[in-house]
Amino acid sequence: MRPLQAKFHLGQVIRYRLFDYRGVVVDVDAMFQGNDDWYDQVAKSRPPKDKPWYRVLVHEVDHETYVADRRSDPKPHDQRLFHGPRRHRLSAEVSAQLRPP
């Protein structure tokens, strides 16, 4: 069996197409790690549980989401999303990746 490969990495800025928001990846799970009740109530489109899922800190709101990668796209030219206090919520590794060149 081949190991699963994540489409995104820590600190990467993505756009979630279903609800059209941007955010930064703060955690990556090789497969769904939530519980079945959450999946049944929240994941209405039934994304596959056996593919990578991501915890995403959403831009411009104090909110995290847990999303599958099938409706997400990378945002390669939009790496500076978080400023001021919001940056302190990110790990040192992720914050370093968001620092402007």
Backbone torsions as a table, in degrees:
resi	resn	phi	psi	omega
1	MET	NA	132.1	-179.1
2	ARG	-79.9	137.0	177.9
3	PRO	-66.7	145.8	178.9
4	LEU	-71.2	143.4	178.6
5	GLN	-114.4	127.5	178.3
6	ALA	-74.6	142.3	179.0
7	LYS	-78.6	-29.6	-177.2
8	PHE	-122.6	163.9	-178.9
9	HIS	-127.9	166.4	177.3
10	LEU	-54.1	134.4	177.7
11	GLY	86.5	-8.1	-179.1
12	GLN	-77.4	137.0	176.2
13	VAL	-86.9	131.0	-179.9
14	ILE	-127.8	164.5	171.1
15	ARG	-118.2	128.1	177.3
16	TYR	-95.0	111.6	-171.5
17	ARG	-66.5	-37.0	-174.0
18	LEU	-59.1	-43.1	-179.1
19	PHE	-115.2	9.3	175.0
20	ASP	49.2	59.5	173.3
21	TYR	-129.0	160.7	176.0
22	ARG	-110.0	154.0	177.5
23	GLY	-168.0	176.8	180.0
24	VAL	-115.8	137.4	179.6
25	VAL	-72.6	122.5	179.5
26	VAL	-114.3	-6.7	176.6
27	ASP	-161.3	146.9	179.6
28	VAL	-129.4	128.7	174.2
29	ASP	-112.3	135.5	-179.9
30	ALA	-62.4	-28.4	175.6
31	MET	-152.2	168.4	-177.2
32	PHE	-51.8	128.6	-179.4
33	GLN	-117.4	5.9	178.6
34	GLY	-81.2	-175.5	178.3
35	ASN	-98.9	163.7	-175.5
36	ASP	-64.4	-34.7	178.1
37	ASP	-62.1	-45.7	178.6
38	TRP	-60.8	-47.3	-178.9
39	TYR	-58.1	-46.2	-178.2
40	ASP	-65.1	-35.7	-176.6
41	GLN	-85.8	-34.4	-171.0
42	VAL	-105.8	-41.3	-174.8
43	ALA	-86.9	67.6	-173.9
44	LYS	-62.6	-28.3	-179.4
45	SER	-82.4	-2.4	177.2
46	ARG	55.0	56.6	175.5
47	PRO	-64.4	153.8	-177.2
48	PRO	-62.8	136.8	178.3
49	LYS	-80.2	-19.7	-175.0
50	ASP	-92.5	15.2	176.6
51	LYS	-116.3	167.1	-179.6
52	PRO	-61.4	145.8	174.8
53	TRP	-126.6	153.8	-173.2
54	TYR	-132.8	139.7	169.7
55	ARG	-92.3	124.7	-172.6
56	VAL	-123.1	127.9	173.0
57	LEU	-85.4	115.8	-172.0
58	VAL	-79.4	136.9	179.5
59	HIS	-68.7	136.9	174.4
60	GLU	69.7	9.8	171.9
61	VAL	-140.3	157.4	178.5
62	ASP	-92.2	73.5	-170.5
63	HIS	-152.3	141.0	172.0
64	GLU	-113.0	149.8	174.6
65	THR	-125.7	164.3	176.9
66	TYR	-124.3	112.7	-171.3
67	VAL	-130.8	151.1	171.0
68	ALA	-82.1	158.8	-174.4
69	ASP	-82.8	-5.9	-172.4
70	ARG	-70.3	-20.6	178.8
71	ARG	-114.6	25.3	-178.7
72	SER	-119.9	147.7	178.3
73	ASP	-128.8	148.1	174.1
74	PRO	-70.4	152.0	176.2
75	LYS	-120.0	75.3	-171.3
76	PRO	-64.4	-24.9	-176.6
77	HIS	-103.6	15.6	-173.9
78	ASP	-134.4	57.9	-172.5
79	GLN	-85.6	-15.5	-178.1
80	ARG	-102.3	91.6	-179.6
81	LEU	-103.4	-38.8	-168.2
82	PHE	-107.5	135.4	-177.9
83	HIS	-131.3	158.8	173.6
84	GLY	58.8	-136.1	-173.4
85	PRO	-60.8	-30.5	-179.0
86	ARG	-60.9	-33.4	-179.5
87	ARG	-64.0	-28.3	-178.5
88	HIS	-69.4	-17.9	177.0
89	ARG	-75.8	-19.3	-178.5
90	LEU	-84.1	152.2	176.2
91	SER	-66.6	161.1	179.7
92	ALA	-58.5	-38.6	-179.4
93	GLU	-63.9	-45.4	-179.2
94	VAL	-69.1	-43.9	179.2
95	SER	-57.8	-40.9	179.9
96	ALA	-62.5	-35.5	179.5
97	GLN	-71.8	-22.9	-179.0
98	LEU	-90.4	-9.1	-179.2
99	ARG	-63.6	132.9	-179.9
100	PRO	-64.0	151.9	-178.6
101	PRO	-67.1	NA	NA
